Amino acid sequence: MQTDVPFEGINFGSLPDEVDELLQAGVLAHRQDKAAADALFRQALALDPTALPTYFCLYKIHTYSGRLDQAKAMAEAGLAEAARQAGWSGDWRLWLPRIPLRTGHDDPGRFALYTLKALAFIALRDGRSADAAEMLETLRQLDPQGEVGWPVVAELAEGCAA
């Protein structure tokens, strides 16, 4: 389905211009050419491996395409980078209970929690319900208000278990 609505871009937050341009081009390419989108996102990652939105783009396109191993690898790499930037352990199991949730959208801690939610979703899609349950329990403790959206994944997990 084609639309005549012009692409206005996505606000990825504060990024170097070159990285933002590659991400915008990747988002646009993804509609027609998923391999080109992947290549553009990987080029952005190579240019600046500290730019968290790049990991998001990569794990999102691979999850949607059913390439769960690649999605998991990108999400784990993004989680590790976000945890590093937040000053947290690289092992999310060690985050309990001392990690405070910050609510700023550009906060690496928030990105880490959001990405842990994505990993729980990927685990569910991959048939690893015990892994998903462990991640969701961690999120339940760290983000009791559900600010990063984990309750939606928890409902999916409950539906899969029923």
Secondary structure, 3 states (H helix, E strand, C coil): CCCCCCCCCCCCCCCCHHHHHHHHHHHHHHCCCHHHHHHHHHHHHHHCCCCHHHHHHHHHHHHHCCCHHHHHHHHHHHHHHHHHHHCCCCCHHHCCCCCCCCCCCCCHHHHHHHHHHHHHHHHHHCCCHHHHHHHHHHHHHHCCCCCCCHHHHHHHHHHHHC
